[in-house]
Amino acid sequence: MITPDPIQPGATIALISPASAPKPEKLDRGIAYLRSRGFQVKEGAHLRGKHKYLSGYGPEQLADIHWAFEDDDVDLIMCSRGGYGTPRFLDDLDYELIAQHPKFFIGYSDITALQCALAVETGLVTISGVMAAVEMASEDGIDPYTEKVFWDLISKPMSGQVLKNPSDMPHAILSNGLGEGPLVGGCLSLFNNLMGTPYFPDVAGGIMVLEDIGENVQHLDRMLSQFKMAGFFHGEERINGLMLGQFIDTWEMSDEDDFLLEELVHDIIGDVEFPIVSNVAYGHGMRKMTLPLGARVKLNGANGSLTLI
């Protein structure tokens, strides 16, 4: 895997909208935040585009992605927001061009599909983390924990960094042990949807991280069951660790007949020989850790920490 160098003060950030259209006022607040930290900001030509629930028809998003990677003045690429649509154009990306200009590519949610494709086709380590028109656009300001973890991850050498929940947000250990391998996953529904395509990463021996928003318990049941049938939890294709992040608007909308997350893990995954940590501060919440997808990591099932190798 290719890990870009840490960014330097005054770096140039390209902003693009490969999924849904950002709200103009949120995007403006995010840009103001980045500039307040001393960064230069370049807007993709179609950053503020809108087509139904997407930011464009497809060619516009592709053009902005290719421009951001090819422009040698750009040090880092950040998505404005997630939403919908990135699986539409994975077949049409110029992966050779992207591989020739490796740089940090940052986003989450629907951006997971892009990040998986980049990992498979180019070997690029991507950053599952905050976006300009979301966390950076908060009227109350970006959460201090979120802010520190994000900037530390991309501005310092990754090797040796240890990521763990904030002290007032306890994790849960569902299976003990130590696991090591490349970090794979992201938004569960997008990650699950890529199965059977050329863009689904090799998960065998990896540390899988999953989170989502707006998926009911029955959907989680189905997707975890599919992973089980694919052999990800037992056998030759099994992972070496599982991190379960925040599942927002799942149990908040559940009823008394719905299984809890721990029950799903017990019933579907069962006893395993690798660590499983849940309630990890990662996902669609405004308080979150940033993760380097594709990087080699070590998951500690005793204290819930993730060490970057």
N, C-alpha and C positions, 0 to 999 in steps of 0.2 A: 504494500500500500504506500501511497505517496502522501506525506504530511507536509503541507506548506509551512514555510518559516513563520515565526511569530511576527505579528504586525508591529510597526514602529509608530511612535508619536507623529501625528500629522499625516498619517496614511490616507490614501484616497479610497473611498468606499463607493461602489456602484450599487445603486438601488434599482431593482427590477420587480415586476409583478407577474410571475409566471402562472399564478392560479387565479384567484378572484380579485376584483378591483378594490383598492383601499379607499376608505373615506378620506376626502381631501384634508379635512381638519386634523385627522389623526396622523396622516402622512406628514403634514407640515410640522406638527409637534415632534414627531420622530426625527425629522431632518434637523430641526432646531436643537434637539438634544445632542445629536451626533456632532454638529458644528460647535456646540458649547464645550465639547471634549477635545476640540482642536482638530477634528478630522475634516478632510475635504470630501464633498459629496457630489457625485455625478449621477444625474437622473437618466435612466434608460428612456429612449424615445417614446416608449409606450407604457411607462411607469403608471401613468394616470388614466390609461385607457379603460373602457368599459363595454362589454357586450353580454347582455343578459346577466347571468351570475358569474361570468368570467371577465377577465381583463382584456380579452381580445379574441380573435378568430383562430389563433394558433400560429400563423406565420409571424405575427407581431411578437409573441412571447419568445419564439425561437430566435428571432432577430436580436432581441435584447439579451438573451442568454449568450449567444455567440459573440455579440459586441463586448459584453462585460468580461468574458474570458480572453478575448483577443486583444483588447486594449491594454497595452503594457503599462499605461499610467495608473491602471486600477490595481489596487493591492488586495482587495477583499470584495466579495459579492454578497449582498444581503437582500433577502426577499422582503417586500413590504408587508405581506401577510400570507396566510394559507388560503383555505377555502376549497375550491374545486378545480378540476380540469387538467392537472399536469400529466396524468396517464395518457391523455389524448395524443401527445406529440413525442413520446419517448422514442418511437421508431424513427423520427425525423431529425433527432439531434446529431450534430457533427461531433461525434465523440473523439475523433482524431484531433480536431482543432482544440477541443477542451483539454485533451491529454498533453498537448504541446504547451499549454499555458496554465499549469496548475496553480490554484489559489484558493483561499478559504471560500466556501459556498455555504451560506447560513440561512436556515429556516427550519420549520417543522410543520406538523399537521399534513396537509396535502403535499407539501414539499418532500415528504418522505419518499414518494414515488421517484422523484428526480434524484434524490440522494442515493437510493438503492441502484438506480440505473447507472449513475456516475461511478459508484463503487465497483460494479460488475464490469463496465465497459472501459473505465479509465484507471481504476485502482486508486482513486482520489479519496482521501479521508475528508468527510464533510462534517459540518457543525450543526447539530440539532439544538438550536437555541433561539434566543430572542429575535424579534423582528421589529422593523422600524415603525410600522403603523399599529403595533399591538403593545408589547410591554414598554417600548420606548416612548409610546404616545400616551401613556397613562396621565390623566389630569392630576393625579396625586404624586406623580413621579415614579420612576422605576423602583421596584422593590430593592432594598439594599443588598439582600442576600443574592438575588437574581443578578444584580449589576456586578457584584464582586466576582462571582463564579464565572460569569461570561467573559469579562475583560481579562481576568487572570488566565483563563484557558487559551485565549487567542493571542495574548501579548507576552506570554512567558513560555519557556520550553515545556512541552506537555509531560515529558517523561518525569515521573516522580510525583506529579500532582495527585492529591487524594481528594476525592469528591465524596461528600456525605451530607445527609440531611441537616438543616438547621436544628439547633439544640431543642427548640420548642415544637418540633414536628417529628415525633417518634416513628421510626420504621418498624416493620414486623418481620421476624425471621420465620419462614414457613418450612425451610429445610437448611440444615447447617452444612458447613464445609467450605472449601476454597475452590474457586474455578478460575481458569485463565483462558483467554482466547480473544479473537477480534470481536468488537462490539457491533451487533447487528440488530436491526429492528427500527423502531420509531412508532409512528401512529399505527395502531393495530389494524384498523380496517384497510388502510392503504397497503401495509406490509402484506396482509393476508391476501389482498386482491391480486398481488403480483405473482402469487404461486402459479406455476405452469407457464410463465412467460420467460423470455431470456433475461429479464432484469431482476429476477429474484436471487439475492445473494446466497452463497453457500453457507448454511448455518451450522453445519457439523463442526463441533469443537468450539463454537463461538459462545459469547455471552449475549443472550437475547434480552432486549429491553422493549417493553410494550406499554403504551398508554393510549387513551382515546377520550373523546367527548361525544355525548349524545347517543351512545350505543346502549341499548337495553341489555339486561342480564342474559336474555336468551341469545342475543347476537354474540356476546362474549363466549357463551357456552358452545355455540356452533363453531366459532373460529378457533378456539382452543382445542376443540375436538378434531378439527381438521389438521392442526399441527400435530396432535397425537398420532393420527392415522398416517401422517407423513413420516413418522419415526423420529420426530425432533426431541422427544423426551425419553425414549428408550431405544437401544439398538445402535447400529453403526452410524446413523445420522444424528445422534443425539447431541444436544448442546452441552456446554460445560457450566452454565449458570443462567439464571432467569431473574431479571429485575422487572417488577411490576410497578409502574408509576401511578399517576393519578388518572382515575376513570371518572371524569366529571359528568354530571347529569345522568349517571347510571343508577347508583343506589339512591340518589335523591328522588328519583322518579319510580322507584321499585315498589312492590307491594309485599305482603306477608308470605306469598308463595315463592318469591324469588330467592335463589341461593345467594349467600354471601361469597365474596371473592375467595376467602379461605376454603369454603366448601367446594367451590369449583375446582380449585387447585387439588384438593384432596380426592375428589371424585374422578376428575378427568386425567390429571397428571399422575397422581398417586405417589408412592414412595420412589424417590430418585437418589442418585449418587452425586448430585450437584447442589449448590446453594440456590435457594429461592428467597428473595427479599421483596417484600411488598410495601406499599405506601411510600415508595421512593419519591422524593421531591422533584418530579420530572413530568412534564406534560403540558396541558393547555392552561394550567393555572398561572397566575401572575407571579407566583413565588416558585422558582424552579431552578434546577441545576442545568447547565449546558453540557452536552455530551458529544464526543468526537466519534461519529459513526465510522467504523472501519479500523479504528485504532486498536492496538492490543491492550487489553486491560486485565485486571485481576479483581474478582468479586469475593469479598470476605463475608461468609455467611454467619460469622460470629458477631460482627459489629456493624454490618450493613454498608461498609465503605467500598468504594471503587477506586483502585489505584491504577493510574495510567503508566504503562510500561514503555 
